[in-house]
């Protein structure tokens, strides 16, 4: 607890995006908004099928919906970029601050956190 006054501002400063990262995020948001506007007309509703069969038996649910003997789960449709899943200093600092807040509670954290937050705003 004695290190919290030095540790919390350091963690908070490391959570902030750099100017370059902000520019990249804004550019990506612009592209996403343009793409979303262009694809809006082409979107069709998706109707999902149930994954369990109710035949009275107590077997594990089958994932073979269309009867072709293959697993029909859509596990391989993850559209996550490697950059989004990559842990970096900013994410580690945020996770560390979250862990400290859960460990110590608000009372020792807030007095050290608020001045840094107000300075950053």
PADODREN-547711 format. One record per residue (C-alpha): residue number from 1; residue in three letters; x, y, z. Coordinates in nm, 2 decimals, m for minus. Each point is the difference from the previous one (the first is absolute). Last residue first. Example, Ala and Ser with C-alpha at 12.3 -4.5 7.8 and 13.67 -1.06 7.14 Angstrom:
<koldrens>
<koldren><resi>2</resi><resn>SER</resn><c1>1.37</c1><c2>m0.11</c2><c3>0.71</c3></koldren>
<koldren><resi>1</resi><resn>ALA</resn><c1>m0.14</c1><c2>m0.34</c2><c3>0.07</c3></koldren>
</koldrens>
This chain:
<koldrens>
<koldren><resi>121</resi><resn>UNK</resn><c1>m0.86</c1><c2>1.57</c2><c3>m1.86</c3></koldren>
<koldren><resi>120</resi><resn>UNK</resn><c1>0.33</c1><c2>m0.15</c2><c3>0.07</c3></koldren>
<koldren><resi>119</resi><resn>UNK</resn><c1>0.06</c1><c2>0.22</c2><c3>0.31</c3></koldren>
<koldren><resi>118</resi><resn>UNK</resn><c1>m0.34</c1><c2>m0.10</c2><c3>0.14</c3></koldren>
<koldren><resi>117</resi><resn>UNK</resn><c1>0.08</c1><c2>m0.37</c2><c3>m0.05</c3></koldren>
<koldren><resi>116</resi><resn>UNK</resn><c1>0.34</c1><c2>0.04</c2><c3>0.17</c3></koldren>
<koldren><resi>115</resi><resn>UNK</resn><c1>m0.15</c1><c2>0.18</c2><c3>0.29</c3></koldren>
<koldren><resi>114</resi><resn>UNK</resn><c1>m0.28</c1><c2>m0.26</c2><c3>0.03</c3></koldren>
<koldren><resi>113</resi><resn>UNK</resn><c1>0.21</c1><c2>m0.31</c2><c3>0.01</c3></koldren>
<koldren><resi>112</resi><resn>UNK</resn><c1>0.20</c1><c2>0.04</c2><c3>0.32</c3></koldren>
<koldren><resi>111</resi><resn>UNK</resn><c1>m0.29</c1><c2>0.10</c2><c3>0.22</c3></koldren>
<koldren><resi>110</resi><resn>UNK</resn><c1>m0.21</c1><c2>m0.26</c2><c3>m0.19</c3></koldren>
<koldren><resi>109</resi><resn>UNK</resn><c1>0.22</c1><c2>m0.31</c2><c3>0.07</c3></koldren>
<koldren><resi>108</resi><resn>UNK</resn><c1>0.02</c1><c2>m0.02</c2><c3>0.38</c3></koldren>
<koldren><resi>107</resi><resn>UNK</resn><c1>m0.37</c1><c2>0.03</c2><c3>0.06</c3></koldren>
<koldren><resi>106</resi><resn>UNK</resn><c1>m0.13</c1><c2>m0.17</c2><c3>m0.32</c3></koldren>
<koldren><resi>105</resi><resn>UNK</resn><c1>0.09</c1><c2>m0.36</c2><c3>0.08</c3></koldren>
<koldren><resi>104</resi><resn>UNK</resn><c1>0.34</c1><c2>m0.15</c2><c3>0.07</c3></koldren>
<koldren><resi>103</resi><resn>UNK</resn><c1>m0.01</c1><c2>m0.32</c2><c3>m0.21</c3></koldren>
<koldren><resi>102</resi><resn>UNK</resn><c1>m0.27</c1><c2>0.09</c2><c3>m0.25</c3></koldren>
<koldren><resi>101</resi><resn>UNK</resn><c1>0.15</c1><c2>0.34</c2><c3>m0.06</c3></koldren>
<koldren><resi>100</resi><resn>UNK</resn><c1>0.35</c1><c2>m0.15</c2><c3>m0.03</c3></koldren>
<koldren><resi>99</resi><resn>UNK</resn><c1>m0.13</c1><c2>m0.26</c2><c3>m0.25</c3></koldren>
<koldren><resi>98</resi><resn>UNK</resn><c1>m0.16</c1><c2>0.27</c2><c3>m0.21</c3></koldren>
<koldren><resi>97</resi><resn>UNK</resn><c1>0.32</c1><c2>0.21</c2><c3>0.00</c3></koldren>
<koldren><resi>96</resi><resn>UNK</resn><c1>0.19</c1><c2>m0.31</c2><c3>m0.11</c3></koldren>
<koldren><resi>95</resi><resn>UNK</resn><c1>m0.25</c1><c2>m0.07</c2><c3>m0.28</c3></koldren>
<koldren><resi>94</resi><resn>UNK</resn><c1>0.03</c1><c2>0.36</c2><c3>m0.12</c3></koldren>
<koldren><resi>93</resi><resn>UNK</resn><c1>0.38</c1><c2>0.00</c2><c3>0.01</c3></koldren>
<koldren><resi>92</resi><resn>UNK</resn><c1>0.01</c1><c2>m0.34</c2><c3>m0.18</c3></koldren>
<koldren><resi>91</resi><resn>UNK</resn><c1>m0.23</c1><c2>0.13</c2><c3>m0.27</c3></koldren>
<koldren><resi>90</resi><resn>UNK</resn><c1>0.21</c1><c2>0.31</c2><c3>m0.06</c3></koldren>
<koldren><resi>89</resi><resn>UNK</resn><c1>0.33</c1><c2>m0.19</c2><c3>0.02</c3></koldren>
<koldren><resi>88</resi><resn>UNK</resn><c1>m0.11</c1><c2>m0.24</c2><c3>m0.27</c3></koldren>
<koldren><resi>87</resi><resn>UNK</resn><c1>m0.21</c1><c2>m0.31</c2><c3>m0.03</c3></koldren>
<koldren><resi>86</resi><resn>UNK</resn><c1>m0.09</c1><c2>m0.10</c2><c3>m0.35</c3></koldren>
<koldren><resi>85</resi><resn>UNK</resn><c1>m0.36</c1><c2>m0.09</c2><c3>m0.06</c3></koldren>
<koldren><resi>84</resi><resn>UNK</resn><c1>m0.09</c1><c2>0.31</c2><c3>m0.19</c3></koldren>
<koldren><resi>83</resi><resn>UNK</resn><c1>0.33</c1><c2>0.00</c2><c3>m0.19</c3></koldren>
<koldren><resi>82</resi><resn>UNK</resn><c1>m0.06</c1><c2>m0.36</c2><c3>m0.11</c3></koldren>
<koldren><resi>81</resi><resn>UNK</resn><c1>m0.33</c1><c2>0.11</c2><c3>m0.15</c3></koldren>
<koldren><resi>80</resi><resn>UNK</resn><c1>m0.31</c1><c2>m0.18</c2><c3>0.11</c3></koldren>
<koldren><resi>79</resi><resn>UNK</resn><c1>m0.25</c1><c2>m0.12</c2><c3>m0.26</c3></koldren>
<koldren><resi>78</resi><resn>UNK</resn><c1>m0.08</c1><c2>m0.34</c2><c3>0.16</c3></koldren>
<koldren><resi>77</resi><resn>UNK</resn><c1>m0.19</c1><c2>m0.21</c2><c3>m0.25</c3></koldren>
<koldren><resi>76</resi><resn>UNK</resn><c1>0.18</c1><c2>m0.32</c2><c3>0.07</c3></koldren>
<koldren><resi>75</resi><resn>UNK</resn><c1>m0.22</c1><c2>m0.11</c2><c3>0.29</c3></koldren>
<koldren><resi>74</resi><resn>UNK</resn><c1>m0.32</c1><c2>0.00</c2><c3>m0.20</c3></koldren>
<koldren><resi>73</resi><resn>UNK</resn><c1>m0.13</c1><c2>m0.33</c2><c3>0.13</c3></koldren>
<koldren><resi>72</resi><resn>UNK</resn><c1>m0.13</c1><c2>m0.23</c2><c3>m0.27</c3></koldren>
<koldren><resi>71</resi><resn>UNK</resn><c1>0.21</c1><c2>m0.31</c2><c3>0.08</c3></koldren>
<koldren><resi>70</resi><resn>UNK</resn><c1>m0.02</c1><c2>m0.22</c2><c3>m0.30</c3></koldren>
<koldren><resi>69</resi><resn>UNK</resn><c1>m0.21</c1><c2>m0.32</c2><c3>m0.05</c3></koldren>
<koldren><resi>68</resi><resn>UNK</resn><c1>m0.20</c1><c2>0.14</c2><c3>m0.29</c3></koldren>
<koldren><resi>67</resi><resn>UNK</resn><c1>m0.33</c1><c2>0.01</c2><c3>0.20</c3></koldren>
<koldren><resi>66</resi><resn>UNK</resn><c1>m0.06</c1><c2>0.38</c2><c3>m0.03</c3></koldren>
<koldren><resi>65</resi><resn>UNK</resn><c1>0.01</c1><c2>0.07</c2><c3>0.38</c3></koldren>
<koldren><resi>64</resi><resn>UNK</resn><c1>0.30</c1><c2>m0.21</c2><c3>0.10</c3></koldren>
<koldren><resi>63</resi><resn>UNK</resn><c1>0.08</c1><c2>0.16</c2><c3>0.33</c3></koldren>
<koldren><resi>62</resi><resn>UNK</resn><c1>m0.16</c1><c2>m0.27</c2><c3>0.20</c3></koldren>
<koldren><resi>61</resi><resn>UNK</resn><c1>m0.10</c1><c2>0.05</c2><c3>0.36</c3></koldren>
<koldren><resi>60</resi><resn>UNK</resn><c1>0.12</c1><c2>m0.26</c2><c3>0.25</c3></koldren>
<koldren><resi>59</resi><resn>UNK</resn><c1>m0.23</c1><c2>m0.29</c2><c3>0.04</c3></koldren>
<koldren><resi>58</resi><resn>UNK</resn><c1>m0.30</c1><c2>0.00</c2><c3>0.23</c3></koldren>
<koldren><resi>57</resi><resn>UNK</resn><c1>m0.25</c1><c2>m0.13</c2><c3>m0.25</c3></koldren>
<koldren><resi>56</resi><resn>UNK</resn><c1>m0.35</c1><c2>0.15</c2><c3>m0.05</c3></koldren>
<koldren><resi>55</resi><resn>UNK</resn><c1>0.06</c1><c2>0.10</c2><c3>m0.36</c3></koldren>
<koldren><resi>54</resi><resn>UNK</resn><c1>0.06</c1><c2>0.37</c2><c3>0.07</c3></koldren>
<koldren><resi>53</resi><resn>UNK</resn><c1>0.29</c1><c2>0.09</c2><c3>m0.22</c3></koldren>
<koldren><resi>52</resi><resn>UNK</resn><c1>0.24</c1><c2>0.27</c2><c3>0.12</c3></koldren>
<koldren><resi>51</resi><resn>UNK</resn><c1>0.18</c1><c2>0.26</c2><c3>m0.21</c3></koldren>
<koldren><resi>50</resi><resn>UNK</resn><c1>m0.30</c1><c2>0.21</c2><c3>m0.09</c3></koldren>
<koldren><resi>49</resi><resn>UNK</resn><c1>0.02</c1><c2>0.17</c2><c3>m0.34</c3></koldren>
<koldren><resi>48</resi><resn>UNK</resn><c1>0.09</c1><c2>0.36</c2><c3>m0.05</c3></koldren>
<koldren><resi>47</resi><resn>UNK</resn><c1>m0.18</c1><c2>0.24</c2><c3>m0.24</c3></koldren>
<koldren><resi>46</resi><resn>UNK</resn><c1>0.22</c1><c2>0.28</c2><c3>m0.13</c3></koldren>
<koldren><resi>45</resi><resn>UNK</resn><c1>m0.16</c1><c2>0.31</c2><c3>m0.14</c3></koldren>
<koldren><resi>44</resi><resn>UNK</resn><c1>0.15</c1><c2>0.16</c2><c3>m0.31</c3></koldren>
<koldren><resi>43</resi><resn>UNK</resn><c1>0.26</c1><c2>0.27</c2><c3>m0.02</c3></koldren>
<koldren><resi>42</resi><resn>UNK</resn><c1>0.07</c1><c2>0.14</c2><c3>m0.35</c3></koldren>
<koldren><resi>41</resi><resn>UNK</resn><c1>m0.16</c1><c2>0.34</c2><c3>0.05</c3></koldren>
<koldren><resi>40</resi><resn>UNK</resn><c1>0.22</c1><c2>0.08</c2><c3>0.30</c3></koldren>
<koldren><resi>39</resi><resn>UNK</resn><c1>0.32</c1><c2>m0.11</c2><c3>m0.17</c3></koldren>
<koldren><resi>38</resi><resn>UNK</resn><c1>0.10</c1><c2>0.34</c2><c3>m0.13</c3></koldren>
<koldren><resi>37</resi><resn>UNK</resn><c1>m0.08</c1><c2>0.18</c2><c3>0.33</c3></koldren>
<koldren><resi>36</resi><resn>UNK</resn><c1>0.19</c1><c2>m0.26</c2><c3>0.20</c3></koldren>
<koldren><resi>35</resi><resn>UNK</resn><c1>0.30</c1><c2>0.03</c2><c3>m0.23</c3></koldren>
<koldren><resi>34</resi><resn>UNK</resn><c1>0.01</c1><c2>0.38</c2><c3>0.04</c3></koldren>
<koldren><resi>33</resi><resn>UNK</resn><c1>m0.04</c1><c2>m0.03</c2><c3>0.38</c3></koldren>
<koldren><resi>32</resi><resn>UNK</resn><c1>0.28</c1><c2>m0.26</c2><c3>0.02</c3></koldren>
<koldren><resi>31</resi><resn>UNK</resn><c1>0.23</c1><c2>0.21</c2><c3>m0.21</c3></koldren>
<koldren><resi>30</resi><resn>UNK</resn><c1>m0.06</c1><c2>0.30</c2><c3>0.22</c3></koldren>
<koldren><resi>29</resi><resn>UNK</resn><c1>0.05</c1><c2>m0.21</c2><c3>0.31</c3></koldren>
<koldren><resi>28</resi><resn>UNK</resn><c1>0.33</c1><c2>m0.13</c2><c3>m0.14</c3></koldren>
<koldren><resi>27</resi><resn>UNK</resn><c1>0.12</c1><c2>0.36</c2><c3>m0.06</c3></koldren>
<koldren><resi>26</resi><resn>UNK</resn><c1>m0.09</c1><c2>0.10</c2><c3>0.35</c3></koldren>
<koldren><resi>25</resi><resn>UNK</resn><c1>0.17</c1><c2>m0.30</c2><c3>0.15</c3></koldren>
<koldren><resi>24</resi><resn>UNK</resn><c1>0.32</c1><c2>0.06</c2><c3>m0.20</c3></koldren>
<koldren><resi>23</resi><resn>UNK</resn><c1>0.00</c1><c2>0.37</c2><c3>0.10</c3></koldren>
<koldren><resi>22</resi><resn>UNK</resn><c1>m0.05</c1><c2>m0.10</c2><c3>0.37</c3></koldren>
<koldren><resi>21</resi><resn>UNK</resn><c1>0.28</c1><c2>m0.26</c2><c3>m0.03</c3></koldren>
<koldren><resi>20</resi><resn>UNK</resn><c1>0.24</c1><c2>0.27</c2><c3>m0.13</c3></koldren>
<koldren><resi>19</resi><resn>UNK</resn><c1>m0.09</c1><c2>0.24</c2><c3>0.28</c3></koldren>
<koldren><resi>18</resi><resn>UNK</resn><c1>0.07</c1><c2>m0.28</c2><c3>0.26</c3></koldren>
<koldren><resi>17</resi><resn>UNK</resn><c1>m0.29</c1><c2>m0.17</c2><c3>0.16</c3></koldren>
<koldren><resi>16</resi><resn>UNK</resn><c1>m0.02</c1><c2>0.04</c2><c3>0.38</c3></koldren>
<koldren><resi>15</resi><resn>UNK</resn><c1>0.03</c1><c2>m0.30</c2><c3>0.22</c3></koldren>
<koldren><resi>14</resi><resn>UNK</resn><c1>0.37</c1><c2>0.06</c2><c3>0.08</c3></koldren>
<koldren><resi>13</resi><resn>UNK</resn><c1>m0.08</c1><c2>0.33</c2><c3>0.17</c3></koldren>
<koldren><resi>12</resi><resn>UNK</resn><c1>m0.26</c1><c2>m0.18</c2><c3>0.22</c3></koldren>
<koldren><resi>11</resi><resn>UNK</resn><c1>0.26</c1><c2>m0.27</c2><c3>0.10</c3></koldren>
<koldren><resi>10</resi><resn>UNK</resn><c1>0.25</c1><c2>0.27</c2><c3>0.09</c3></koldren>
<koldren><resi>9</resi><resn>UNK</resn><c1>m0.25</c1><c2>0.20</c2><c3>0.19</c3></koldren>
<koldren><resi>8</resi><resn>UNK</resn><c1>m0.11</c1><c2>m0.31</c2><c3>0.20</c3></koldren>
<koldren><resi>7</resi><resn>UNK</resn><c1>0.36</c1><c2>m0.12</c2><c3>0.09</c3></koldren>
<koldren><resi>6</resi><resn>UNK</resn><c1>0.14</c1><c2>0.30</c2><c3>0.17</c3></koldren>
<koldren><resi>5</resi><resn>UNK</resn><c1>m0.28</c1><c2>0.07</c2><c3>0.25</c3></koldren>
<koldren><resi>4</resi><resn>UNK</resn><c1>m0.07</c1><c2>m0.38</c2><c3>0.02</c3></koldren>
<koldren><resi>3</resi><resn>UNK</resn><c1>0.35</c1><c2>m0.09</c2><c3>0.12</c3></koldren>
<koldren><resi>2</resi><resn>UNK</resn><c1>m0.09</c1><c2>0.01</c2><c3>0.37</c3></koldren>
<koldren><resi>1</resi><resn>UNK</resn><c1>m0.29</c1><c2>m0.23</c2><c3>m0.05</c3></koldren>
</koldrens>
